[in-house]
Amino acid sequence: MNKQPIKSIQFWIDLLIQPGKAFSVFVPNFWLTILLILVLIVISVLRVTITASEPGLMLPALLTTAFGVLTVWISLCLLFHAVSLYLGAEGKFFDFVSYMALASLPVSLMTLVSLILYQPFPIGWFHTLIGLVGMVWGWPGYFTYLALVHGEKLNPRIAGIFVVVVMILISFGWFLPAIVSLFSN
């Protein structure tokens, strides 16, 4: 299959409609990777700016968010890469990082949608649902599966199991406070 340039509008349409096809023709690109990571950081900082209630704490919150997003993103890429190598992957770290940058796009898009809908619909469960859609679609869901298969060259079955285990662990961590409070009384 021919590799398609990321400058092609068809690539970006395929990324939304046929992500498997888009990931299969993607060529890792340093500058696009940096741009996608910056988009993720900017949207996260924007979320803090819109939802923060203490103006005096804005700058520390923004810096902490930017640093935290970058640190977590790099740490998770390193962890996923190490586990993938252990599971028999043959990919290169930079290629995987580029694919993971693509995998962060749905989360960024869904965060942006949530921010746009924050004022008219400040309902917590609604924004949680939007976040879940972003997780299943992007990171750590389907796009991460594609990043593991194409960037790490991991067996598709193993990549699928890996993603499901990560989703279960994240879901458990997400709902753990509710579970603990349910049984603490």
N, C-alpha and C positions, 0 to 999 in steps of 0.2 A: 504494500500500500504506500502511495506517495505521501511524503510529509507535506503538510499544508502550512503555508506561512500564517503566523498569528495576525498579520496585518489584514488578512482576508476577512471580510464581513461574514462570509459563510462559516468560518471557524467559530466566530462568536455566536452565530445563530445555532450552529450544531451543538455548541457547549450548553445552550439552554434546552434544546429540543432533543438532541441525540448525543448526550455527553460521552457515551462509550466510543462513538465515532470520533469526536473531537479529541479525546484523550489519546486515541490510537494514532492520530496524525500530529500531535503536539511535539514540537522540538523544544527541549529546555532552553531557556533564554535568561541570562543573568539580569538584564535590565527589566524585563517583564516581571521576574520574580521579585525584585526590589520594589517595583511599582505596586504589585499586588499586596505585598507585606505592608507598604505604606498606606494603601487604601484601607486595609484592615485596622491599622493603628488609628488613622484619622477618623474612621467611623466609630471606633470604640471611644475615642476622645470626645467626639461629637455627642455620643450618647451620654457621657458623663456631664458634659456641658449643659445639655438640655434637662437632664433629670436631677442634677445636683441642687440642693436646697440652700447650702451655705456658701454665699459668694466669697467669703474670706478664705475658704479652704479650696477654692477653685484651682489655683495653680498647682499646689501639691497633689491634688486629685488627678489633674491632667497629666502631670509628669509621672505619677505612680502608675496610672493607667497605661500610658505609652510604654513605659519600661516593662510593666507587667505583661502586656500583650506580647511584646517582642521576646521576652525571656521565656514565657510559657510556650510560645510558638516554636522557638529554637529547641527548647528542652524536649517537647513532644516529638519534633522531627528526629532528634537524636535517639530518643527512646524507641520510636517506631522503627527507625533504621536498624538499631541494634537488635531488636526482637526479630525483625525481618531477616537479617543476616543469620541469626540463630535458627530460624525456620527454613533456611535454605535459599534465600533470595540472592540474586547476583547483581543487583543494581548498584549504581553509584550514588553517593550521598547527595551531590549537587543536583542530579537528575530528579531524585526523590523530592528534594526541597522545592524544585520548580513545579513539580506536579502537586505538591501539597499547597503551594501558593494558589494554584488553580482551584484546589479543593476548598480554600477559604472563601472563594467568591460567593457561594450561596449563603454562608453565614453573614457575610458583609451585606449582601442584598436584603436578607431578611431582617437584619438589624436596622437597616435604612427604612424598610417598610414599617417596622415597629415604631421607629422614631417619628415617621410621618403621621402615623395613626395614634401617637401617644396623647396628643392634646384632645382630639375628638373622642377617643375611647381609652380613658385611663384605667381600664379594667385589667387586673393582674393576670387572670387566666388566659385572656385573649393574647397578651404578649408572650406568655409561656407557650401557648400553642404555636405562635409564629416562630419562637425559638426552636421548638421541637421540629418544625418543618425544615428550618435551616440546618439542624443537626442531622436529620435523616437524609436530606438532599446533599449536603456538603460535608462538613467536618463534624463528626467522625463517621459519617454515613457513606452513601453511594460514591461520592467523589473521592473519598479517602480509599475506598475499595479500588477504584480505578487508578489512583496514585500508587497504591501498593502493587497492582498488577503491571502497570506500564512503567512506573518509575523505579520500582524495586525488582521487577521481573519475578514477583512472587507467584506461586501457583494460585490460580483463581479460587480454588476451593479453600485453601489455607487463608488467603486474603479475606474471603467472605467470613470465615469463622473468626478470624482476628477482629474484624470490624464489629461483628455481632457481640463478641466478648467485651470490647471496649464500650459499645453502646449500653450493654447491660450494666457494666461497672459505673458508667457515668449516670445512668438513670437511677441506680441504687444510691449513689452519692447525692444525687439531686433530691431524692425523696426521703433520704435517711432522717433528716430532722423531723419530718412529719411522722415517720414510722416510730421514732424514739419517743416523741411526745404522745403518741397514741398509746404506747405501752407503759409509759412512766407513771400514769395515774392509777 
